[in-house]
């Protein structure tokens, strides 16, 4: 008898684990690997956030916290949503979790069951479909091609909705593509959702402040107030404030949904670390100007890597409007032969070829639901972006 639960059969190891394992092997051999795989900013945690955490520890006020977050934490989230998104949430409409990922997981586990469908635009963050399946639901993948800058069209959304649709999961700016929807594009999607009152919206806005070239961020409950009662708006401090390891996410939404998300969390991790909440409160309530400065720095790094990738034979990418990744087509390399005789048959082959031949690590597009592409992060030192880009150009030139 199989020891493991049947639910474990629904999942396969992430394709990106192949590259990660190979990176570790090569580094153990002494190879110099340029990692363009990072999903976290390389800036330090803001000093005022660190000091807030230290102050809490010095006062020895580290105890169990309420499942939905401390009152100051929810007040900080309330302030953030009003300041940045013009959204008004009562304190009983807010909750905190151990990262935005837990918030999303809680929402799905609290609401999705057998027969329920969740629409997920692809490319998607790799965890979305697995979370839906773990909750017992069915992911409905909508392929959003490069011809529309990886953005979902309203007619695609309309076609994907059925009587069984429970949620639309929506990440913007997108991981892995950096796609940013304009307010008008958001409104066209909102118009579709208004016609289907049984469909709720679960937003992942964690890259909200990482937007370039003067583009404007908007979220569904903000762009269409009639969707307010059907939307759970999720965010966190990991990307904007470079606080990935603090593991602090938060959400605002309908009171009943938030209450059931908390009920789910009460039987898993319970309340979030008091230290993490203290730091997050300081980040959300403190100075914000540095976020714009860091985003400008990321935009500069984006431009460096973008130029290099588009100079490589067989590669083609569009300039991302947000987040910290370039989602690049490697279709022009398929069918070609590497110097060692291997044939590049798919994006996994290509990413492994880059890793083995020139020591540059990226993540294959299949991990995000769309091939033949790869995701390259521009959260790396400028020297690494230049050197890594030049090595990618060389590797592509060596294919015949």
C-alpha positions as YAML, in Angstrom:
chain: A
units: angstrom
residues:
- id: 1
  name: UNK
  ca: [0.00, 0.00, 0.00]
- id: 2
  name: UNK
  ca: [1.28, 3.45, -0.95]
- id: 3
  name: UNK
  ca: [2.22, 5.31, 2.21]
- id: 4
  name: UNK
  ca: [1.61, 8.75, 0.71]
- id: 5
  name: UNK
  ca: [-1.74, 10.47, 0.33]
- id: 6
  name: UNK
  ca: [-3.46, 10.32, -3.08]
- id: 7
  name: UNK
  ca: [-3.25, 14.12, -3.33]
- id: 8
  name: UNK
  ca: [0.50, 13.81, -3.75]
- id: 9
  name: UNK
  ca: [-0.05, 12.07, -7.08]
- id: 10
  name: UNK
  ca: [-1.52, 15.27, -8.50]
- id: 11
  name: UNK
  ca: [1.84, 17.03, -8.48]
- id: 12
  name: UNK
  ca: [5.13, 16.68, -10.26]
- id: 13
  name: UNK
  ca: [8.39, 18.23, -9.14]
- id: 14
  name: UNK
  ca: [8.85, 21.66, -10.67]
- id: 15
  name: UNK
  ca: [10.89, 21.57, -13.89]
- id: 16
  name: UNK
  ca: [12.97, 24.39, -12.43]
- id: 17
  name: UNK
  ca: [14.29, 21.95, -9.84]
- id: 18
  name: UNK
  ca: [16.30, 20.26, -12.57]
- id: 19
  name: UNK
  ca: [18.23, 23.45, -13.24]
- id: 20
  name: UNK
  ca: [18.55, 24.22, -9.53]
- id: 21
  name: UNK
  ca: [20.04, 20.80, -8.85]
- id: 22
  name: UNK
  ca: [22.45, 21.21, -11.74]
- id: 23
  name: UNK
  ca: [23.52, 24.65, -10.46]
- id: 24
  name: UNK
  ca: [24.38, 23.14, -7.09]
- id: 25
  name: UNK
  ca: [26.35, 20.34, -8.74]
- id: 26
  name: UNK
  ca: [28.36, 22.72, -10.89]
- id: 27
  name: UNK
  ca: [29.07, 25.07, -7.99]
- id: 28
  name: UNK
  ca: [30.23, 22.10, -5.91]
- id: 29
  name: UNK
  ca: [32.66, 21.36, -8.74]
- id: 30
  name: UNK
  ca: [34.03, 24.88, -8.46]
- id: 31
  name: UNK
  ca: [32.26, 26.31, -11.50]
- id: 32
  name: UNK
  ca: [31.50, 30.03, -11.58]
- id: 33
  name: UNK
  ca: [27.74, 30.24, -12.20]
- id: 34
  name: UNK
  ca: [25.96, 33.48, -13.02]
- id: 35
  name: UNK
  ca: [22.50, 33.11, -11.50]
- id: 36
  name: UNK
  ca: [19.75, 34.96, -13.33]
- id: 37
  name: UNK
  ca: [17.12, 33.00, -11.42]
- id: 38
  name: UNK
  ca: [16.55, 35.17, -8.34]
- id: 39
  name: UNK
  ca: [12.95, 35.92, -7.39]
- id: 40
  name: UNK
  ca: [13.86, 38.45, -4.73]
- id: 41
  name: UNK
  ca: [15.30, 41.96, -4.73]
- id: 42
  name: UNK
  ca: [18.93, 42.18, -3.64]
- id: 43
  name: UNK
  ca: [18.45, 45.42, -1.68]
- id: 44
  name: UNK
  ca: [18.69, 45.30, 2.12]
- id: 45
  name: UNK
  ca: [15.70, 45.41, 4.42]
- id: 46
  name: UNK
  ca: [14.94, 49.08, 5.22]
- id: 47
  name: UNK
  ca: [16.82, 50.15, 8.32]
- id: 48
  name: UNK
  ca: [13.69, 51.46, 10.07]
- id: 49
  name: UNK
  ca: [12.06, 48.03, 9.63]
- id: 50
  name: UNK
  ca: [15.07, 46.31, 11.17]
- id: 51
  name: UNK
  ca: [15.06, 48.74, 14.08]
- id: 52
  name: UNK
  ca: [11.36, 48.13, 14.73]
- id: 53
  name: UNK
  ca: [11.99, 44.39, 14.97]
- id: 54
  name: UNK
  ca: [14.95, 44.91, 17.29]
- id: 55
  name: UNK
  ca: [12.92, 47.23, 19.50]
- id: 56
  name: UNK
  ca: [10.23, 44.60, 19.89]
- id: 57
  name: UNK
  ca: [12.79, 41.99, 20.87]
- id: 58
  name: UNK
  ca: [14.43, 44.33, 23.36]
- id: 59
  name: UNK
  ca: [11.04, 44.87, 25.01]
- id: 60
  name: UNK
  ca: [10.60, 41.08, 25.07]
- id: 61
  name: UNK
  ca: [7.13, 41.40, 23.57]
- id: 62
  name: UNK
  ca: [7.50, 38.27, 21.45]
- id: 63
  name: UNK
  ca: [4.42, 36.16, 22.11]
- id: 64
  name: UNK
  ca: [1.75, 34.35, 20.14]
- id: 65
  name: UNK
  ca: [-0.12, 36.74, 17.86]
- id: 66
  name: UNK
  ca: [-3.76, 36.76, 16.68]
- id: 67
  name: UNK
  ca: [-4.36, 34.57, 13.64]
- id: 68
  name: UNK
  ca: [-5.49, 37.51, 11.54]
- id: 69
  name: UNK
  ca: [-2.54, 39.67, 12.62]
- id: 70
  name: UNK
  ca: [-1.97, 42.10, 15.45]
- id: 71
  name: UNK
  ca: [-4.13, 45.20, 15.56]
- id: 72
  name: UNK
  ca: [-1.19, 47.45, 14.56]
- id: 73
  name: UNK
  ca: [-0.46, 45.10, 11.63]
- id: 74
  name: UNK
  ca: [-4.01, 45.29, 10.34]
- id: 75
  name: UNK
  ca: [-4.01, 49.05, 10.84]
- id: 76
  name: UNK
  ca: [-0.83, 49.27, 8.77]
- id: 77
  name: UNK
  ca: [-2.43, 47.17, 6.02]
- id: 78
  name: UNK
  ca: [-5.53, 49.34, 6.22]
- id: 79
  name: UNK
  ca: [-3.37, 52.44, 5.77]
- id: 80
  name: UNK
  ca: [-1.50, 50.91, 2.85]
- id: 81
  name: UNK
  ca: [-4.65, 49.92, 0.94]
- id: 82
  name: UNK
  ca: [-6.14, 53.39, 1.39]
- id: 83
  name: UNK
  ca: [-2.93, 55.26, 0.55]
- id: 84
  name: UNK
  ca: [-1.84, 53.21, -2.46]
- id: 85
  name: UNK
  ca: [-5.08, 51.79, -3.85]
- id: 86
  name: UNK
  ca: [-7.88, 54.01, -2.53]
- id: 87
  name: UNK
  ca: [-9.47, 50.92, -0.97]
- id: 88
  name: UNK
  ca: [-11.29, 51.14, 2.35]
- id: 89
  name: UNK
  ca: [-11.25, 47.97, 4.46]
- id: 90
  name: UNK
  ca: [-12.54, 47.52, 7.98]
- id: 91
  name: UNK
  ca: [-10.20, 45.88, 10.44]
- id: 92
  name: UNK
  ca: [-12.33, 42.71, 10.28]
- id: 93
  name: UNK
  ca: [-11.75, 42.63, 6.51]
- id: 94
  name: UNK
  ca: [-7.98, 42.32, 6.86]
- id: 95
  name: UNK
  ca: [-5.64, 39.45, 7.64]
- id: 96
  name: UNK
  ca: [-1.91, 38.70, 7.73]
- id: 97
  name: UNK
  ca: [-0.10, 35.50, 6.83]
- id: 98
  name: UNK
  ca: [3.37, 34.04, 6.52]
- id: 99
  name: UNK
  ca: [3.95, 35.49, 3.07]
- id: 100
  name: UNK
  ca: [1.61, 36.31, 0.22]
- id: 101
  name: UNK
  ca: [1.79, 32.66, -0.78]
- id: 102
  name: UNK
  ca: [0.10, 31.56, 2.43]
- id: 103
  name: UNK
  ca: [-2.59, 34.20, 1.94]
- id: 104
  name: UNK
  ca: [-3.37, 32.87, -1.53]
- id: 105
  name: UNK
  ca: [-3.27, 29.29, -0.26]
- id: 106
  name: UNK
  ca: [-5.66, 30.11, 2.58]
- id: 107
  name: UNK
  ca: [-8.15, 31.72, 0.20]
- id: 108
  name: UNK
  ca: [-8.18, 28.71, -2.09]
- id: 109
  name: UNK
  ca: [-8.31, 26.13, 0.68]
- id: 110
  name: UNK
  ca: [-11.17, 27.98, 2.37]
- id: 111
  name: UNK
  ca: [-13.32, 28.27, -0.76]
- id: 112
  name: UNK
  ca: [-12.43, 25.70, -3.43]
- id: 113
  name: UNK
  ca: [-13.63, 22.12, -3.55]
- id: 114
  name: UNK
  ca: [-14.26, 19.31, -6.01]
- id: 115
  name: UNK
  ca: [-15.83, 20.58, -9.20]
- id: 116
  name: UNK
  ca: [-14.76, 24.18, -8.70]
- id: 117
  name: UNK
  ca: [-12.71, 25.81, -11.43]
- id: 118
  name: UNK
  ca: [-10.08, 28.52, -11.06]
- id: 119
  name: UNK
  ca: [-9.00, 30.54, -14.09]
- id: 120
  name: UNK
  ca: [-5.24, 31.12, -14.28]
- id: 121
  name: UNK
  ca: [-3.70, 33.18, -17.09]
- id: 122
  name: UNK
  ca: [-0.47, 31.65, -18.43]
- id: 123
  name: UNK
  ca: [2.39, 32.26, -18.08]
- id: 124
  name: UNK
  ca: [1.70, 31.93, -14.37]
- id: 125
  name: UNK
  ca: [3.62, 31.67, -11.14]
- id: 126
  name: UNK
  ca: [4.41, 27.99, -10.89]
- id: 127
  name: UNK
  ca: [2.60, 27.43, -7.57]
- id: 128
  name: UNK
  ca: [-0.86, 28.56, -8.69]
- id: 129
  name: UNK
  ca: [-2.10, 25.38, -10.40]
- id: 130
  name: UNK
  ca: [-0.75, 23.13, -7.66]
- id: 131
  name: UNK
  ca: [-2.45, 25.17, -4.94]
- id: 132
  name: UNK
  ca: [-5.76, 24.90, -6.79]
- id: 133
  name: UNK
  ca: [-5.36, 21.15, -7.19]
- id: 134
  name: UNK
  ca: [-4.41, 20.70, -3.56]
- id: 135
  name: UNK
  ca: [-7.65, 22.45, -2.64]
- id: 136
  name: UNK
  ca: [-9.49, 19.92, -4.80]
- id: 137
  name: UNK
  ca: [-10.29, 22.30, -7.65]
- id: 138
  name: UNK
  ca: [-9.49, 22.35, -11.34]
- id: 139
  name: UNK
  ca: [-7.07, 24.91, -12.82]
- id: 140
  name: UNK
  ca: [-8.35, 26.37, -16.08]
- id: 141
  name: UNK
  ca: [-5.30, 27.66, -17.92]
- id: 142
  name: UNK
  ca: [-5.70, 30.55, -20.36]
- id: 143
  name: UNK
  ca: [-2.68, 30.85, -22.65]
- id: 144
  name: UNK
  ca: [-1.75, 34.51, -23.11]
- id: 145
  name: UNK
  ca: [0.70, 34.80, -25.96]
- id: 146
  name: UNK
  ca: [3.57, 37.12, -26.65]
- id: 147
  name: UNK
  ca: [1.57, 38.67, -29.49]
- id: 148
  name: UNK
  ca: [-0.47, 40.46, -26.80]
- id: 149
  name: UNK
  ca: [2.51, 41.00, -24.47]
- id: 150
  name: UNK
  ca: [1.39, 37.98, -22.40]
- id: 151
  name: UNK
  ca: [-1.82, 39.72, -21.32]
- id: 152
  name: UNK
  ca: [-5.25, 38.09, -21.22]
- id: 153
  name: UNK
  ca: [-7.85, 39.49, -23.57]
- id: 154
  name: UNK
  ca: [-11.45, 39.96, -22.42]
- id: 155
  name: UNK
  ca: [-12.70, 37.43, -24.96]
- id: 156
  name: UNK
  ca: [-10.31, 34.83, -23.54]
- id: 157
  name: UNK
  ca: [-11.63, 35.45, -20.05]
- id: 158
  name: UNK
  ca: [-15.21, 35.22, -21.28]
- id: 159
  name: UNK
  ca: [-14.54, 31.91, -23.00]
- id: 160
  name: UNK
  ca: [-12.88, 30.43, -19.90]
- id: 161
  name: UNK
  ca: [-15.76, 31.19, -17.52]
- id: 162
  name: UNK
  ca: [-18.24, 28.39, -16.84]
- id: 163
  name: UNK
  ca: [-20.94, 27.83, -14.23]
- id: 164
  name: UNK
  ca: [-18.24, 26.08, -12.16]
- id: 165
  name: UNK
  ca: [-15.81, 29.00, -12.11]
- id: 166
  name: UNK
  ca: [-15.05, 30.06, -8.54]
- id: 167
  name: UNK
  ca: [-12.06, 32.37, -8.93]
- id: 168
  name: UNK
  ca: [-9.90, 34.28, -11.37]
- id: 169
  name: UNK
  ca: [-6.31, 34.34, -10.07]
- id: 170
  name: UNK
  ca: [-4.60, 37.45, -11.32]
- id: 171
  name: UNK
  ca: [-0.95, 38.45, -10.82]
- id: 172
  name: UNK
  ca: [0.05, 41.92, -11.97]
- id: 173
  name: UNK
  ca: [2.78, 42.93, -12.63]
- id: 174
  name: UNK
  ca: [3.26, 39.39, -13.75]
- id: 175
  name: UNK
  ca: [5.69, 36.80, -12.57]
- id: 176
  name: UNK
  ca: [7.25, 35.62, -14.92]
- id: 177
  name: UNK
  ca: [6.58, 38.10, -17.75]
- id: 178
  name: UNK
  ca: [6.52, 41.52, -16.11]
- id: 179
  name: UNK
  ca: [3.29, 42.30, -17.96]
- id: 180
  name: UNK
  ca: [1.39, 45.34, -16.70]
- id: 181
  name: UNK
  ca: [-2.23, 45.93, -17.70]
- id: 182
  name: UNK
  ca: [-3.30, 49.50, -18.39]
- id: 183
  name: UNK
  ca: [-6.34, 50.83, -16.52]
- id: 184
  name: UNK
  ca: [-8.35, 50.54, -19.74]
- id: 185
  name: UNK
  ca: [-7.30, 46.91, -20.17]
- id: 186
  name: UNK
  ca: [-8.28, 46.21, -16.57]
- id: 187
  name: UNK
  ca: [-11.70, 47.77, -17.19]
- id: 188
  name: UNK
  ca: [-12.35, 45.52, -20.19]
- id: 189
  name: UNK
  ca: [-11.67, 42.48, -18.00]
- id: 190
  name: UNK
  ca: [-13.80, 43.95, -15.22]
- id: 191
  name: UNK
  ca: [-16.67, 44.36, -17.70]
- id: 192
  name: UNK
  ca: [-16.55, 40.62, -18.37]
- id: 193
  name: UNK
  ca: [-16.48, 39.79, -14.67]
- id: 194
  name: UNK
  ca: [-19.47, 42.03, -14.00]
- id: 195
  name: UNK
  ca: [-21.54, 39.79, -16.28]
- id: 196
  name: UNK
  ca: [-20.70, 36.73, -14.14]
- id: 197
  name: UNK
  ca: [-21.52, 37.51, -10.49]
- id: 198
  name: UNK
  ca: [-20.56, 34.03, -9.31]
- id: 199
  name: UNK
  ca: [-16.89, 34.60, -10.23]
- id: 200
  name: UNK
  ca: [-14.61, 36.02, -7.54]
- id: 201
  name: UNK
  ca: [-11.19, 37.61, -8.07]
- id: 202
  name: UNK
  ca: [-8.03, 36.68, -6.18]
- id: 203
  name: UNK
  ca: [-5.29, 39.21, -6.92]
- id: 204
  name: UNK
  ca: [-1.59, 38.77, -6.30]
- id: 205
  name: UNK
  ca: [-0.34, 42.37, -6.21]
- id: 206
  name: UNK
  ca: [3.01, 41.69, -4.57]
- id: 207
  name: UNK
  ca: [4.96, 43.36, -7.43]
- id: 208
  name: UNK
  ca: [2.71, 46.43, -7.28]
- id: 209
  name: UNK
  ca: [5.47, 49.01, -6.78]
- id: 210
  name: UNK
  ca: [7.93, 47.48, -9.26]
- id: 211
  name: UNK
  ca: [6.55, 49.24, -12.33]
- id: 212
  name: UNK
  ca: [8.67, 51.00, -14.94]
- id: 213
  name: UNK
  ca: [8.51, 53.70, -17.60]
- id: 214
  name: UNK
  ca: [5.73, 55.68, -15.96]
- id: 215
  name: UNK
  ca: [3.13, 52.91, -16.10]
- id: 216
  name: UNK
  ca: [0.34, 53.02, -13.54]
- id: 217
  name: UNK
  ca: [-0.75, 50.18, -11.26]
- id: 218
  name: UNK
  ca: [-4.40, 49.43, -10.57]
- id: 219
  name: UNK
  ca: [-6.14, 46.48, -8.93]
- id: 220
  name: UNK
  ca: [-9.60, 45.10, -9.63]
- id: 221
  name: UNK
  ca: [-11.43, 46.34, -6.52]
- id: 222
  name: UNK
  ca: [-9.99, 49.77, -7.22]
- id: 223
  name: UNK
  ca: [-10.67, 49.92, -10.96]
- id: 224
  name: UNK
  ca: [-14.26, 48.66, -10.62]
- id: 225
  name: UNK
  ca: [-15.92, 49.33, -7.23]
- id: 226
  name: UNK
  ca: [-18.73, 46.92, -8.13]
- id: 227
  name: UNK
  ca: [-16.18, 44.10, -7.82]
- id: 228
  name: UNK
  ca: [-15.13, 45.14, -4.31]
- id: 229
  name: UNK
  ca: [-17.36, 42.55, -2.61]
- id: 230
  name: UNK
  ca: [-16.05, 39.77, -4.87]
- id: 231
  name: UNK
  ca: [-12.34, 40.49, -4.62]
- id: 232
  name: UNK
  ca: [-9.62, 39.40, -2.21]
- id: 233
  name: UNK
  ca: [-6.70, 41.76, -2.73]
- id: 234
  name: UNK
  ca: [-3.41, 40.17, -1.67]
- id: 235
  name: UNK
  ca: [-0.06, 41.84, -1.15]
- id: 236
  name: UNK
  ca: [3.06, 41.64, 0.98]
- id: 237
  name: UNK
  ca: [6.31, 43.30, 1.95]
- id: 238
  name: UNK
  ca: [8.68, 40.93, 0.16]
- id: 239
  name: UNK
  ca: [9.22, 42.67, -3.18]
- id: 240
  name: UNK
  ca: [8.61, 46.39, -2.64]
- id: 241
  name: UNK
  ca: [10.50, 46.47, 0.65]
- id: 242
  name: UNK
  ca: [13.05, 43.71, -0.07]
- id: 243
  name: UNK
  ca: [11.81, 41.68, 2.91]
- id: 244
  name: UNK
  ca: [11.48, 38.21, 1.41]
- id: 245
  name: UNK
  ca: [12.85, 36.34, 4.41]
- id: 246
  name: UNK
  ca: [10.53, 38.07, 6.85]
- id: 247
  name: UNK
  ca: [7.59, 36.11, 5.37]
- id: 248
  name: UNK
  ca: [4.78, 38.61, 5.75]
- id: 249
  name: UNK
  ca: [1.77, 38.86, 3.46]
- id: 250
  name: UNK
  ca: [-1.61, 40.48, 3.97]
- id: 251
  name: UNK
  ca: [-4.99, 40.75, 2.29]
- id: 252
  name: UNK
  ca: [-8.20, 42.72, 2.31]
- id: 253
  name: UNK
  ca: [-11.53, 41.36, 1.19]
- id: 254
  name: UNK
  ca: [-15.11, 40.40, 2.07]
- id: 255
  name: UNK
  ca: [-15.49, 39.83, 5.80]
- id: 256
  name: UNK
  ca: [-16.83, 36.28, 5.49]
- id: 257
  name: UNK
  ca: [-14.06, 35.14, 3.15]
- id: 258
  name: UNK
  ca: [-11.38, 36.71, 5.35]
- id: 259
  name: UNK
  ca: [-12.87, 35.00, 8.43]
- id: 260
  name: UNK
  ca: [-12.71, 31.60, 6.74]
- id: 261
  name: UNK
  ca: [-9.16, 32.23, 5.55]
- id: 262
  name: UNK
  ca: [-8.24, 32.89, 9.18]
- id: 263
  name: UNK
  ca: [-10.05, 29.72, 10.23]
- id: 264
  name: UNK
  ca: [-7.91, 27.77, 7.77]
- id: 265
  name: UNK
  ca: [-4.73, 29.42, 9.01]
- id: 266
  name: UNK
  ca: [-5.65, 28.73, 12.63]
- id: 267
  name: UNK
  ca: [-5.18, 25.02, 11.96]
- id: 268
  name: UNK
  ca: [-1.86, 25.39, 10.15]
- id: 269
  name: UNK
  ca: [0.64, 28.07, 11.16]
- id: 270
  name: UNK
  ca: [-1.64, 30.16, 13.39]
- id: 271
  name: UNK
  ca: [-0.48, 33.77, 13.88]
- id: 272
  name: UNK
  ca: [2.46, 35.31, 12.04]
- id: 273
  name: UNK
  ca: [5.74, 35.95, 13.86]
- id: 274
  name: UNK
  ca: [5.49, 39.01, 16.08]
- id: 275
  name: UNK
  ca: [8.95, 40.12, 14.94]
- id: 276
  name: UNK
  ca: [8.00, 39.97, 11.26]
- id: 277
  name: UNK
  ca: [4.83, 41.95, 11.90]
- id: 278
  name: UNK
  ca: [6.76, 44.67, 13.75]
- id: 279
  name: UNK
  ca: [9.13, 45.05, 10.80]
- id: 280
  name: UNK
  ca: [6.28, 45.02, 8.27]
- id: 281
  name: UNK
  ca: [4.36, 47.69, 10.18]
- id: 282
  name: UNK
  ca: [7.40, 49.96, 10.08]
- id: 283
  name: UNK
  ca: [7.88, 49.32, 6.36]
- id: 284
  name: UNK
  ca: [4.25, 50.05, 5.47]
- id: 285
  name: UNK
  ca: [3.91, 53.11, 7.69]
- id: 286
  name: UNK
  ca: [7.40, 54.55, 7.26]
- id: 287
  name: UNK
  ca: [9.15, 56.44, 4.43]
- id: 288
  name: UNK
  ca: [8.20, 55.29, 0.94]
- id: 289
  name: UNK
  ca: [10.44, 57.34, -1.34]
- id: 290
  name: UNK
  ca: [13.24, 54.76, -1.30]
- id: 291
  name: UNK
  ca: [10.92, 52.27, -3.02]
- id: 292
  name: UNK
  ca: [10.83, 54.51, -6.10]
- id: 293
  name: UNK
  ca: [14.61, 54.86, -6.04]
- id: 294
  name: UNK
  ca: [15.08, 51.10, -5.92]
- id: 295
  name: UNK
  ca: [12.56, 50.59, -8.70]
- id: 296
  name: UNK
  ca: [14.49, 53.06, -10.88]
- id: 297
  name: UNK
  ca: [17.63, 51.03, -10.22]
- id: 298
  name: UNK
  ca: [15.84, 47.84, -11.27]
- id: 299
  name: UNK
  ca: [14.63, 49.54, -14.45]
- id: 300
  name: UNK
  ca: [18.22, 50.37, -15.33]
- id: 301
  name: UNK
  ca: [19.26, 46.76, -14.79]
- id: 302
  name: UNK
  ca: [16.29, 45.58, -16.84]
- id: 303
  name: UNK
  ca: [17.51, 47.66, -19.77]
- id: 304
  name: UNK
  ca: [20.98, 46.13, -19.59]
- id: 305
  name: UNK
  ca: [19.74, 42.54, -19.73]
- id: 306
  name: UNK
  ca: [17.05, 43.30, -22.31]
- id: 307
  name: UNK
  ca: [19.62, 44.68, -24.74]
- id: 308
  name: UNK
  ca: [21.88, 41.67, -24.29]
- id: 309
  name: UNK
  ca: [19.15, 39.06, -24.76]
- id: 310
  name: UNK
  ca: [17.80, 40.65, -27.91]
- id: 311
  name: UNK
  ca: [21.32, 40.70, -29.33]
- id: 312
  name: UNK
  ca: [21.56, 36.90, -29.03]
- id: 313
  name: UNK
  ca: [20.92, 34.85, -32.17]
- id: 314
  name: UNK
  ca: [17.64, 32.94, -31.91]
- id: 315
  name: UNK
  ca: [16.30, 34.88, -28.91]
- id: 316
  name: UNK
  ca: [13.58, 37.51, -28.86]
- id: 317
  name: UNK
  ca: [11.92, 39.32, -25.97]
- id: 318
  name: UNK
  ca: [9.73, 42.32, -25.28]
- id: 319
  name: UNK
  ca: [10.55, 44.96, -22.72]
- id: 320
  name: UNK
  ca: [8.72, 44.09, -19.47]
- id: 321
  name: UNK
  ca: [6.80, 46.93, -17.83]
- id: 322
  name: UNK
  ca: [7.19, 45.65, -14.29]
- id: 323
  name: UNK
  ca: [8.36, 43.00, -11.80]
- id: 324
  name: UNK
  ca: [11.97, 41.79, -12.07]
- id: 325
  name: UNK
  ca: [12.05, 39.31, -14.93]
- id: 326
  name: UNK
  ca: [12.33, 39.08, -18.70]
- id: 327
  name: UNK
  ca: [10.38, 36.25, -20.31]
- id: 328
  name: UNK
  ca: [12.36, 35.54, -23.45]
- id: 329
  name: UNK
  ca: [11.51, 33.37, -26.44]
- id: 330
  name: UNK
  ca: [14.13, 30.82, -27.42]
- id: 331
  name: UNK
  ca: [12.10, 29.47, -30.34]
- id: 332
  name: UNK
  ca: [14.88, 30.45, -32.73]
- id: 333
  name: UNK
  ca: [17.27, 28.00, -31.07]
- id: 334
  name: UNK
  ca: [15.07, 24.91, -31.36]
- id: 335
  name: UNK
  ca: [16.36, 22.21, -33.63]
- id: 336
  name: UNK
  ca: [19.90, 23.53, -33.50]
- id: 337
  name: UNK
  ca: [22.92, 21.55, -32.36]
- id: 338
  name: UNK
  ca: [25.31, 22.46, -29.59]
- id: 339
  name: UNK
  ca: [29.09, 22.02, -29.92]
- id: 340
  name: UNK
  ca: [28.88, 18.86, -27.80]
- id: 341
  name: UNK
  ca: [26.35, 17.34, -30.21]
- id: 342
  name: UNK
  ca: [23.20, 17.76, -28.17]
- id: 343
  name: UNK
  ca: [20.13, 18.95, -30.04]
- id: 344
  name: UNK
  ca: [18.05, 21.76, -28.53]
- id: 345
  name: UNK
  ca: [14.53, 20.35, -28.67]
- id: 346
  name: UNK
  ca: [12.74, 22.51, -26.07]
- id: 347
  name: UNK
  ca: [13.24, 25.31, -23.57]
- id: 348
  name: UNK
  ca: [14.46, 22.92, -20.89]
- id: 349
  name: UNK
  ca: [17.21, 21.74, -23.24]
- id: 350
  name: UNK
  ca: [18.14, 25.34, -23.95]
- id: 351
  name: UNK
  ca: [18.36, 26.38, -20.31]
- id: 352
  name: UNK
  ca: [20.45, 23.34, -19.46]
- id: 353
  name: UNK
  ca: [22.71, 24.09, -22.43]
- id: 354
  name: UNK
  ca: [23.28, 27.64, -21.13]
- id: 355
  name: UNK
  ca: [24.09, 26.29, -17.70]
- id: 356
  name: UNK
  ca: [26.46, 23.56, -18.85]
- id: 357
  name: UNK
  ca: [28.21, 25.44, -21.64]
- id: 358
  name: UNK
  ca: [28.64, 28.98, -20.32]
- id: 359
  name: UNK
  ca: [27.56, 28.79, -16.69]
- id: 360
  name: UNK
  ca: [24.46, 31.01, -16.87]
- id: 361
  name: UNK
  ca: [21.38, 29.87, -14.93]
- id: 362
  name: UNK
  ca: [17.88, 30.83, -16.05]
- id: 363
  name: UNK
  ca: [14.52, 29.06, -15.61]
- id: 364
  name: UNK
  ca: [12.73, 27.28, -18.43]
- id: 365
  name: UNK
  ca: [9.34, 28.58, -19.53]
- id: 366
  name: UNK
  ca: [7.57, 25.25, -19.11]
- id: 367
  name: UNK
  ca: [7.77, 25.82, -15.35]
- id: 368
  name: UNK
  ca: [5.43, 28.76, -15.88]
- id: 369
  name: UNK
  ca: [3.07, 27.09, -18.30]
- id: 370
  name: UNK
  ca: [4.35, 28.44, -21.62]
- id: 371
  name: UNK
  ca: [7.06, 27.23, -23.98]
- id: 372
  name: UNK
  ca: [9.48, 27.77, -25.65]
- id: 373
  name: UNK
  ca: [10.61, 30.57, -23.33]
- id: 374
  name: UNK
  ca: [12.85, 31.13, -20.36]
- id: 375
  name: UNK
  ca: [12.71, 33.51, -17.41]
- id: 376
  name: UNK
  ca: [15.79, 35.60, -16.69]
- id: 377
  name: UNK
  ca: [15.90, 37.76, -13.58]
- id: 378
  name: UNK
  ca: [17.60, 41.14, -13.73]
- id: 379
  name: UNK
  ca: [18.02, 41.20, -9.96]
- id: 380
  name: UNK
  ca: [21.76, 40.67, -10.18]
- id: 381
  name: UNK
  ca: [24.81, 42.94, -10.03]
- id: 382
  name: UNK
  ca: [25.28, 44.95, -13.22]
- id: 383
  name: UNK
  ca: [28.57, 43.21, -13.93]
- id: 384
  name: UNK
  ca: [26.81, 39.85, -13.79]
- id: 385
  name: UNK
  ca: [24.08, 41.08, -16.12]
- id: 386
  name: UNK
  ca: [26.65, 42.26, -18.66]
- id: 387
  name: UNK
  ca: [28.85, 39.21, -18.34]
- id: 388
  name: UNK
  ca: [25.91, 36.82, -18.28]
- id: 389
  name: UNK
  ca: [24.34, 38.51, -21.28]
- id: 390
  name: UNK
  ca: [27.58, 38.27, -23.26]
- id: 391
  name: UNK
  ca: [27.90, 34.58, -22.39]
- id: 392
  name: UNK
  ca: [24.33, 33.95, -23.57]
- id: 393
  name: UNK
  ca: [25.17, 35.72, -26.84]
- id: 394
  name: UNK
  ca: [28.22, 33.46, -27.22]
- id: 395
  name: UNK
  ca: [26.28, 30.31, -26.44]
- id: 396
  name: UNK
  ca: [23.62, 31.15, -29.01]
- id: 397
  name: UNK
  ca: [26.27, 31.94, -31.63]
- id: 398
  name: UNK
  ca: [27.85, 28.51, -31.04]
- id: 399
  name: UNK
  ca: [24.63, 26.70, -32.00]
- id: 400
  name: UNK
  ca: [24.55, 25.39, -35.58]
...
